[in-house]
Amino acid sequence: MSQSALAQACGLSQGAISNYENGTRRSAKEIFRIAQVLEVNPAWLSSGVGTMEPSPTAPYLLSEQSREPEQPSGWPFDSIAASAFWSLDPEQRSIIETAVAGMIGSFQKKSHGG
């Protein structure tokens, strides 16, 4: 996943993701959001220690699991999680983009009498 795609899925800037990668940023709250999108253990993501797979009984999951993660700013869909879209491979995302673009074009033609 690219920095840009991860940033969009987490609701962060690409610069923030870059700073995490180069070690100049270490906000715990954002590490949890990134770990959730990547479906990895936040302790492993933060320090490289332990298992990469998230624990299903981790305390942060118990308190956060009951609600849907916040959508990144500018995400256009209420019923589709950004993380679900960005978890798809590039070809699948392209198919969705093409379908949505076609639907928008069709609606625009209808609204303009086309």
C-alpha positions in Angstrom: 0.0 0.0 0.0 1.4 3.4 -0.9 1.9 6.2 1.7 -0.9 8.1 0.0 -3.4 5.3 0.1 -2.6 4.5 3.7 -2.9 8.2 4.6 -6.4 8.4 3.0 -7.6 5.2 4.7 -6.4 6.5 8.1 -7.5 10.1 7.7 -3.9 11.3 8.0 -1.6 13.2 5.6 0.9 11.5 3.4 3.6 13.5 5.3 2.5 12.0 8.6 2.8 8.5 7.2 6.2 9.4 5.8 7.2 10.7 9.3 6.2 7.4 10.9 8.2 5.5 8.3 11.4 7.5 9.0 10.8 7.5 12.8 10.3 11.2 13.4 6.7 10.8 14.5 5.3 8.5 17.2 1.8 9.5 18.2 0.2 6.5 19.9 -3.3 7.4 18.9 -2.4 7.5 15.2 -0.4 4.2 15.5 -3.7 2.5 16.6 -5.5 4.0 13.5 -2.7 2.9 11.2 -2.5 -0.6 12.7 -6.3 -1.0 12.4 -6.2 -0.1 8.7 -3.2 -2.4 8.1 -4.7 -5.1 10.3 -1.5 -5.5 12.3 -0.6 -5.4 16.0 0.0 -1.8 17.0 2.8 -2.8 19.4 4.6 -4.6 16.5 3.9 -1.6 14.2 5.3 0.9 16.7 8.4 -1.1 17.9 8.8 -4.2 15.7 8.5 -6.3 18.8 6.0 -9.2 19.2 3.8 -10.7 16.6 2.6 -8.8 13.6 -0.9 -10.2 13.8 -3.4 -8.3 16.0 -4.7 -10.0 19.1 -8.4 -10.4 18.9 -8.5 -9.8 22.7 -6.4 -6.6 22.7 -8.0 -3.9 24.9 -8.0 -1.3 22.2 -10.1 -3.6 20.0 -12.7 -4.2 22.7 -13.4 -0.5 23.2 -13.1 0.5 19.5 -14.8 -2.5 17.9 -18.3 -1.4 18.6 -18.2 1.6 16.4 -17.2 2.2 12.9 -13.8 4.0 12.4 -14.1 7.6 11.4 -14.0 8.2 7.7 -11.1 10.3 6.4 -12.0 13.9 5.6 -13.4 14.1 2.1 -14.3 10.5 1.8 -17.6 10.6 -0.3 -19.3 7.4 0.9 -21.2 7.0 4.2 -21.9 3.3 3.9 -18.5 2.2 2.5 -15.5 2.3 4.8 -12.4 3.9 3.3 -10.3 1.1 4.7 -12.4 -1.5 2.9 -11.9 0.3 -0.4 -8.1 0.7 0.2 -7.8 -2.9 1.2 -8.7 -3.9 -2.3 -6.0 -4.5 -4.9 -5.3 -1.7 -7.5 -7.2 -3.5 -10.3 -10.3 -3.9 -8.1 -10.2 -0.2 -7.1 -9.9 0.7 -10.7 -13.0 -1.3 -11.6 -14.9 0.5 -8.8 -13.6 3.9 -9.9 -14.7 3.2 -13.5 -18.2 2.1 -12.4 -18.7 5.2 -10.2 -17.4 7.5 -13.0 -19.8 5.9 -15.4 -22.7 6.4 -13.0 -21.8 10.0 -12.4 -21.6 10.7 -16.1 -25.0 9.0 -16.6 -26.6 11.1 -13.9 -25.1 14.3 -15.2 -26.5 13.6 -18.7 -29.9 13.0 -17.3 -29.9 16.2 -15.2 -28.9 18.2 -18.3 -31.6 16.7 -20.4 -29.3 14.2 -22.2 
